[in-house]
C-alpha cells in the first residue's frame, strides 16, 4: 500500500507550498501527529544522462523521519503491522 490519507493524518491536515528556487517547489502537509513534504525539481529531468530524481518525498510518523529519494521509481510502501 502506498502512503495515503489513511496512513498519515498530514494529508487531512494543513497544506502549504513554497517555491524553493527558480527550479524547485516544495509541497508540505502537516497533521496532528505526522508531516509529509514533497520536493519537486523538474529541471533535473530523468533521462539517459541524468539519474537524479525529480521528486523526493519525506515524512514523519510515530516511527521517526523517512525519505524516499525517488518517488517515481521507488514509492514508499507501508507494511501492515
VOGU-3710 file (C-alpha; in Angstrom, 3 decimals, decimal comma):
1> xxxxxxxxxx> 0,000/0,000/0,000  1,338/3,424/-0,926  1,129/6,249/1,628  -2,279/7,940/1,571  -4,669/9,895/3,783  -5,382/6,724/5,794  -1,691/6,296/6,615  -0,679/9,869/7,500  -3,055/12,345/9,123  -0,915/15,037/7,486
11> xxxxxxxxxx> -2,845/14,570/4,226  -6,024/15,577/6,080  -4,288/18,489/7,804  -2,849/21,853/6,822  -1,329/22,282/3,360  1,318/24,792/2,296  3,695/25,245/-0,593  6,744/27,312/-1,343  8,968/27,990/-4,279  12,418/26,991/-3,018
21> xxxxxxxxxx> 14,318/28,303/-6,043  13,826/29,010/-9,728  13,772/25,263/-10,294  12,234/23,692/-7,177  8,829/23,720/-5,477  8,048/22,192/-2,098  4,587/20,982/-1,058  4,022/20,314/2,640  1,217/18,744/4,662  1,047/18,941/8,469
31> xxxxxxxxxx> -1,284/16,866/10,625  -1,625/16,401/14,366  0,851/13,512/14,509  2,517/13,334/11,078  4,019/15,519/8,367  4,768/14,985/4,686  6,904/17,004/2,278  7,209/16,566/-1,471  10,076/18,347/-3,211  9,720/18,620/-6,993
41> xxxxxxxxxx> 12,639/19,703/-9,191  11,520/19,219/-12,816  14,734/20,693/-14,190  16,608/17,545/-13,120  14,630/15,588/-15,712  15,267/11,867/-15,506  16,939/10,589/-18,619  19,746/8,582/-20,097  22,401/11,041/-18,921  20,767/12,034/-15,628
51> xxxxxxxxxx> 19,758/9,562/-12,938  18,823/12,252/-10,374  15,287/12,117/-9,013  12,862/14,895/-9,831  10,569/14,055/-6,882  11,617/13,366/-3,273  9,112/12,560/-0,514  9,916/12,914/3,202  7,543/12,212/6,063  7,467/11,822/9,822
61> xxxxxxxxxx> 5,313/9,448/11,812  5,435/7,585/15,131  8,460/5,618/13,873  10,503/8,735/13,007  11,608/10,502/9,827  11,607/8,729/6,465  12,662/9,728/2,951  12,013/8,237/-0,447  14,724/9,689/-2,666  12,999/8,716/-5,910
71> xxxxxxxxxx> 9,216/8,749/-5,671  8,793/7,743/-9,324  10,802/4,515/-9,275  10,775/3,614/-5,558  7,470/4,709/-3,987  7,122/4,231/-0,223  5,388/1,074/0,922  3,572/0,811/4,228  3,871/-2,614/5,800  0,896/-3,928/7,745
81> x> 1,509/-4,287/11,459
//
